[in-house]
Amino acid sequence: MAGDKLTLVFFVDALGWEIARELDCFRDIAPYSYRQRTVLGYSCAAQPTILTGLMPDVHGHWGMFYRTEHSELSELRCLRFLPKTVSSHRRFRRPLLSYHRKHTGFTGYYNFYRIPFHLFEEFDLIEKRDIYAPGAFASGARSIFDHLADGCVPYQVWTWKNELDEGFAELETAVRGDPEMRFALHYTPYIDAFLHGHVGDREAVAGAVALIEKKISRVVELARKTRADVDVIIFSDHGMAETTGEHDVMKTVMGLSLRQGRDYHVFYDSTMARFWFESPHARDTIISALEKLDCGATLSDDDLKREGVFFDDNRFGEVVFLMNPTKLIVPSYMGGKAPRGMHGFSPEHKDSYAMLAASFRVDPEPTHIRDSFRVMMQAVGLQAATTLEKDSGSSGPDGTISDANRETAA
Ligand SMILES: [Zn+2]
């Protein structure tokens, strides 16, 4: 292993393959680019897959919230009597979130969005620990950070906790002043936030991507002046689709003379509604109502298994209704209005695909976001030594268990 080698990884949330290709991003610093299939779900599923090389049904993170009888969020229930004008307001929810973080010590990424407070009695958070640090997964899944720590590879990481300019400035300082550092990962949610509001506005999107590209290029140039050998890897977790319609699934379900909490339980994400049932009658009634909707479809267990998101304890839902690409559930527990852009549709939709660009040719070619893990491991000279064992449900979308999933010596 070359002592002077530095691997620079830039994780640009939501910079999908389509937009990156259209704008011909990173041509000079990372000319080898690859289209990567994402996982069904949101960043809270995709990021763990990138960091561990495992599918959600193996690393254990799919939805941000899962259903349980022992929710560690249950004390938030006491806020259920607040008037909606107060409880759904940003000026209330933001400080509440910072207070909650301090009070619980949860270091993972989460948000209460517009989730009714009484639901926290039965819904708990999956990402309680920072996934950008070792030891994050209750399933025992090991991420790139566990491998870096075990291999005593000096590394630094910047995440959603850092402001954009601050993160890049600190990274530049580290590149200049930390000759020991061999791996640096810089994550930014900037493009994700921008595209939610501006996808489809070609000029505005080009400007935002150019801003990030400039910041990344500066770091790479600086590194190449001070280090003999610099590998650059840039990737995303999913793309962004321009939304074209919405349906009030909540209203459809509430019109069925069943009672939420007594007959059924539901979590409304922006593109998925996840259901649990208390009786066969409730199950049949809801499924037949969902089947009449032409804005989406319920997924079979086989669909979920194929996507690597099937959990036999149903913690993320017994039945999952997925909206058609570009159509949103509005209102949902995520928001009351449809944003211009959204992700979380079928991974097969063209705007769902993620990208990976590297300064070197990657062999074998990465085709799925879980391959980003392998690319990082190879670049830093580590081999995947996954300790997590799981039954046959652990296969990926193509029916094979990823290489990173197999036990090999480090
Ligand atoms: Zn997003």
Residues whose N, C-alpha, C, O or C-beta is under 5 A from the ligand:
A	BS01	ZN	D192
